[in-house]
């Protein structure tokens, strides 16, 4: 992880979610970056159904750091979404997230 992309890390939390028929139950967001450099990926939405709401620990504004021990801080949003979509129903996804105290997402984030 490069220092530019990790300087505002909050509390690191590890969360295991089992993908069910309603999916993992969250949507990601990142800044639109025409330079191609990696930008932080955040949890934009927790859906009313799915593994995230059932588990209860993942929150809007959490920053995604890794998926199944794969560092996503240098990956694009699309690459990270593909990594999560490759998870089959019944499989466990190990997430490492960083949580800031206020739980906010920067206003300029898009999907």
C-alpha positions as CSV (number, residue, x, y, z in Angstrom):
1,X,0.0,0.0,0.0
2,X,1.5,3.3,-0.9
3,X,1.6,6.2,1.6
4,X,-0.6,8.5,-0.5
5,X,-3.3,5.9,-0.5
6,X,-3.0,4.9,3.2
7,X,-2.3,8.1,5.1
8,X,-5.9,8.5,6.4
9,X,-6.4,5.0,7.7
10,X,-8.7,4.7,10.7
11,X,-9.4,1.6,12.8
12,X,-8.7,-1.6,10.9
13,X,-11.5,-4.1,11.1
14,X,-11.7,-7.7,9.7
15,X,-15.1,-8.9,8.7
16,X,-16.0,-12.4,7.3
17,X,-19.2,-12.6,5.2
18,X,-20.8,-15.7,3.8
19,X,-22.4,-15.0,0.4
20,X,-26.0,-16.0,0.3
21,X,-28.7,-16.0,-2.3
22,X,-29.1,-12.2,-1.7
23,X,-25.4,-11.7,-2.3
24,X,-22.9,-9.8,-0.2
25,X,-25.3,-6.9,0.2
26,X,-23.2,-3.8,-0.3
27,X,-22.2,-1.4,-3.1
28,X,-18.7,0.1,-3.6
29,X,-17.7,3.6,-4.7
30,X,-14.5,5.3,-5.7
31,X,-13.4,8.7,-7.1
32,X,-13.6,9.0,-10.8
33,X,-9.9,9.2,-11.7
34,X,-8.9,9.8,-15.4
35,X,-5.2,9.4,-14.5
36,X,-5.6,5.6,-13.9
37,X,-4.0,5.8,-10.5
38,X,-5.7,3.8,-7.8
39,X,-8.1,5.6,-5.5
40,X,-9.6,4.5,-2.2
41,X,-12.6,2.3,-2.5
42,X,-15.4,2.8,0.0
43,X,-18.6,1.1,1.0
44,X,-21.3,3.3,-0.5
45,X,-24.5,1.4,0.3
46,X,-25.6,-1.4,2.6
47,X,-28.5,-3.1,1.0
48,X,-31.6,-4.2,3.1
49,X,-30.9,-7.8,2.2
50,X,-27.6,-9.7,2.0
51,X,-24.7,-10.9,4.0
52,X,-23.6,-7.4,5.1
53,X,-26.9,-6.4,6.8
54,X,-27.2,-9.8,8.4
55,X,-23.7,-9.6,9.9
56,X,-24.2,-6.0,10.9
57,X,-20.6,-4.8,11.2
58,X,-19.9,-3.3,7.7
59,X,-20.9,0.4,7.6
60,X,-21.4,3.0,4.9
61,X,-18.1,4.9,4.6
62,X,-15.9,2.0,5.5
63,X,-12.8,1.9,3.3
64,X,-12.0,-1.4,1.7
65,X,-8.4,-2.5,2.1
66,X,-8.3,-6.2,1.1
67,X,-10.6,-9.0,-0.1
68,X,-9.5,-12.5,0.9
69,X,-6.0,-11.2,1.8
70,X,-5.7,-9.6,-1.7
71,X,-4.7,-5.9,-1.3
72,X,-7.2,-3.8,-3.3
73,X,-5.7,-0.4,-2.5
74,X,-3.9,-0.5,-5.8
75,X,-6.8,-2.0,-7.8
76,X,-9.5,-0.2,-9.7
77,X,-13.1,-0.2,-8.6
78,X,-14.0,-2.5,-11.5
79,X,-11.2,-5.0,-10.6
80,X,-12.4,-5.1,-7.0
81,X,-16.0,-5.6,-7.9
82,X,-15.0,-8.5,-10.2
83,X,-13.0,-10.0,-7.4
84,X,-16.1,-9.9,-5.1
85,X,-18.5,-11.1,-7.8
86,X,-16.3,-14.2,-8.3
87,X,-17.4,-15.4,-4.9
88,X,-19.9,-18.2,-5.1
89,X,-22.9,-18.6,-2.9
90,X,-21.9,-20.3,0.3
91,X,-18.3,-19.1,0.1
92,X,-16.8,-16.8,2.8
93,X,-15.3,-13.4,1.9
94,X,-12.7,-12.0,4.2
95,X,-12.7,-8.2,4.2
96,X,-10.3,-5.8,5.8
97,X,-11.7,-2.3,6.1
98,X,-10.6,0.9,7.6
99,X,-13.2,2.9,9.6
100,X,-12.9,6.7,10.2
101,X,-14.7,7.9,13.3
102,X,-17.3,10.0,11.5
103,X,-18.2,7.2,8.9
104,X,-18.5,9.7,6.1
105,X,-17.7,9.3,2.4
106,X,-16.1,12.2,0.5
107,X,-18.8,14.1,-1.3
108,X,-17.1,13.8,-4.7
109,X,-17.3,10.0,-4.8
110,X,-19.2,8.4,-7.7
111,X,-20.2,4.9,-8.7
